[in-house]
Amino acid sequence: MGAGVRGMLIAVGVAAATLLPGSAFAAKCGNNAAGFEAWKTAFTAEAKARGIGSKGLNALAGTSYATKTISADRGQKSFKLSLDQFMAKRGAAGIASKGKSFVRANQQLFNAIEKRYGVPPGPLAAIIGMETGFGGYMGNSNIVSAVATLAYDCRRSEFFTRQLYAALQLVDRGSLSSQSIGAAHGEVGQTQFLPENVIKFGVDGDGDGRVDLIRSRADALHSTANFLRGHGWSAGGGYQKGQGNFRALQGWNAAGVYQQAIAIIGAQIDGD
């Protein structure tokens, strides 16, 4: 449920894309399905020139215009709520309660993560609880189609073009497939990473030689801790609003109520 607002760090530079001859930006963006197939043809040529392999290109060829993604993109209203309203709407008390049990059940994993990244269990459990109900629901949208639709859509075409290139790279690497399911904006896995953040921060937490944030809880939580460390998390520091590590939570989601909810729920889980 990151709603496309997390992690503005760039894995695939927009500037490079806009400067290449025959760039995908030569195809006009659109606000409905009418021009999607023509745009996709132009983008496919550009993706091939950028080094996307056959798996990624085949996944792109199989995409369709995701109407429900556009509806979700235009209808994000919960972030306009007050903090108390947002916490109530998202079931913060239940997430905190379940989060404590979740940490106890995965204590060895959380201990290893805190030792490696300096991030305590609370914020990580709050994030996975808020995002997917502790991995129980990761969305119902085809990831590649959702990201391709938003790359084509005029509202945030440049940002989601980066996400699309990253998603196609992940398909080439085997971390995603053309059939992978995620959230409406193409968020991936148990903590809902945007594709370029999987490229930048994804970690093989279970040691199986690949990064799989959908099926591997260890990969998802290690990657989330790595993201927070990459956004300035300092071991032992506080993470409530006004404290040093709160800025790392700001990197996770641009909505102030979401940032504060993670901090508050995390502290409840950690027993602070």
FISE-48736 format. One line per 3 residues: their letters; for each residue y, x, z of C-alpha. Coordinates in steps of 0.05 Angstrom, whole numbers, always signed. Each point is the difference from the previous one (the first is absolute). Last residue first. Example, Ala and Ser with C-alpha at 12.3 -4.5 7.8 and 13.67 -1.06 7.14 Angstrom:
<sites>
SA	-21/+273/+143; -69/-27/+13
</sites>
This chain:
<sites>
DGD	+30/+173/+490; -71/-26/-2; -16/+31/-68
IQA	-14/-70/-28; +64/-28/+29; +38/+60/-26
GII	-28/-11/-70; +19/-73/+2; +72/+17/+16
AIA	+6/+57/-51; -35/-39/-55; +44/-61/+14
QQY	+62/+43/-1; -15/+28/-69; -18/-69/-27
VGA	+65/-31/+27; +40/+56/-32; -30/-10/-69
ANW	-5/+66/-39; -73/+11/+16; -40/+64/+13
GQL	+60/+46/-3; +33/-38/+56; -62/+13/+41
ARF	+13/+75/-10; +72/-11/+23; -27/-30/+65
NGQ	-29/+68/+17; +64/+25/+30; +18/-57/+47
GKQ	+55/-51/-13; -50/-56/-16; -66/+17/+33
YGG	-42/+58/-24; +3/+50/+56; -19/+73/-12
GAS	-66/+33/+20; -16/+26/-70; +59/-4/-48
WGH	-1/-51/-57; +49/+21/-55; -18/-41/-61
GRL	-59/+44/-19; -28/-9/+70; +3/-75/-11
FNA	-35/+6/-68; -53/+45/+30; -13/-51/+54
TSH	-8/-53/-53; -46/+44/-41; -44/+14/+61
LAD	-3/-75/+14; -19/-20/-71; -49/+57/-11
ARS	-35/-15/+66; -3/-74/-15; -35/+15/-65
RIL	-12/-57/-50; +70/-13/-26; +36/+65/+17
DVR	-50/+41/-40; +19/+74/-6; -60/+41/-23
GDG	-44/+57/+24; -41/-38/+51; +35/+32/+59
DGD	+18/-64/+37; +75/+11/+1; +9/+18/-73
VGF	+76/-4/+2; +51/-37/-43; +72/+22/+12
KIV	+30/+15/-68; -48/-34/-49; -13/-58/+47
NEP	+76/-4/+8; +7/-7/-75; -48/-59/+2
LFQ	+36/-42/+53; -39/+4/+64; -25/-63/+33
TQG	-30/+20/+68; -71/-22/-16; +4/+14/-74
VEG	+50/+2/-57; +65/-36/-11; +6/-27/-70
HAA	+60/-45/+12; -42/-61/+13; -50/+35/+46
GIS	-63/+36/-20; -62/-8/-43; -32/+55/-41
QSS	-29/-24/-67; +29/+54/-45; -26/+50/+50
LSG	+34/+38/+55; -13/+67/+35; -41/+22/-60
RDV	+48/+56/-22; +17/-34/-66; +12/-65/+37
LQL	+45/+36/+49; +40/+30/-57; +9/-70/-28
AAY	+26/-24/+67; +49/+58/+3; +27/-15/-69
LQR	+7/-73/+21; +35/+17/+65; +51/+43/-36
TFF	+12/-57/-50; +7/-44/+62; +64/+36/+22
ESR	+30/+1/-70; -15/-74/-14; +29/-29/+63
RCD	+30/-66/-23; -16/+5/-75; -74/-16/+5
YAL	-43/+48/-41; -14/+47/+57; -10/-61/+44
TAV	-53/-28/-47; -34/+68/-5; -3/+5/+76
ASV	-32/-68/+7; -48/+11/-58; -23/+67/+28
INS	-11/-28/+70; -37/-64/-19; +26/-48/+52
NGM	-37/-33/+58; +24/+39/+60; -27/+50/+51
YGG	-28/-48/+50; -44/+22/+58; +23/+72/+4
FGT	+28/-6/+70; +36/-66/-16; +25/+30/-66
EMG	+71/+25/+8; +19/-19/+71; -65/+22/+31
IIA	-4/+64/-42; +72/+16/+20; -7/-18/+74
ALP	-64/+42/+4; +37/+59/-30; +60/-10/+46
GPP	-44/-3/+62; -51/+55/-14; +46/+60/+12
VGY	+27/+41/-58; -1/+76/+11; -30/+12/-69
RKE	-66/+37/+13; -12/-13/+74; +25/-71/-6
IAN	-47/-12/-59; -60/+29/+35; +13/-43/+62
FLQ	+8/-61/-44; -67/+11/-33; -35/+12/+66
QNA	+31/-62/+30; -21/-48/-55; -26/-57/+42
RVF	+52/+14/+54; +55/+0/-52; -23/-67/-30
SKG	-4/-31/+70; +72/+20/+14; +21/-24/-69
KSA	-31/-69/+12; +48/-12/+56; +60/+30/-36
IGA	-16/-39/-64; -7/-65/+40; +68/+10/+33
AGR	+32/+17/-67; -22/-63/-35; +39/+12/-64
KAM	+44/-62/+7; +13/+14/+74; +20/+72/-12
FQD	+44/-22/-59; +35/-54/+41; +12/+48/+57
LSL	+27/+53/-47; +45/-50/-35; -24/-25/-68
KFS	+26/+26/-67; -61/+44/-8; -43/-63/-4
KQG	+33/-23/-65; -34/+41/-54; -3/-52/-56
RDA	+20/+35/-65; -52/+55/+5; -54/-49/+21
SIT	+13/-44/-60; +0/+61/-46; -66/+22/+29
KTA	-28/-71/-8; +17/+3/-74; -39/+64/-12
YST	+5/+17/-74; -67/+27/-21; -30/+69/+5
GAL	-62/+21/-39; +35/+51/-44; +28/+33/+62
ANL	-69/+9/+29; -24/+29/-67; +59/+49/+1
GKS	-17/+21/+71; -73/+12/-15; +17/+35/-65
GIG	+47/+50/+30; +74/-2/+17; +31/+64/-26
RAK	+73/-19/-8; -10/-10/-75; -55/-51/+15
AEA	+46/-35/+49; +55/-3/-53; -46/-31/-52
TFA	-25/-50/+52; +71/-17/+20; +18/-20/-71
TKW	-61/-45/-5; +13/-29/+69; +71/-18/-19
AEF	-26/-39/-60; -51/-35/+44; +51/-17/+53
GAA	+54/-29/-44; -13/-74/+11; -25/+4/+72
NNG	+67/-12/+32; +59/+40/+26; -3/+56/-50
CKA	+7/+75/-8; +15/+25/-69; -44/+54/-29
AFA	+38/+65/-8; -10/+8/+76; -72/+17/-15
SGP	+26/+65/-27; -8/+14/-75; +33/+68/+9
LLT	-2/+23/+73; +64/-1/+39; -10/-65/+37
AAA	-68/+20/+25; +23/+67/+26; +57/-32/+38
VGV	-47/-50/+31; -38/+55/+34; -73/-13/+17
AIL	-17/+12/+73; +68/-24/+25; +16/-11/+73
MGR	+27/-71/+7; -52/-16/+52; -6/-73/+14
VGA	+38/-59/-31; -51/-27/-48; -16/-61/+41
GM	-35/+42/+52; -46/-59/+12
</sites>
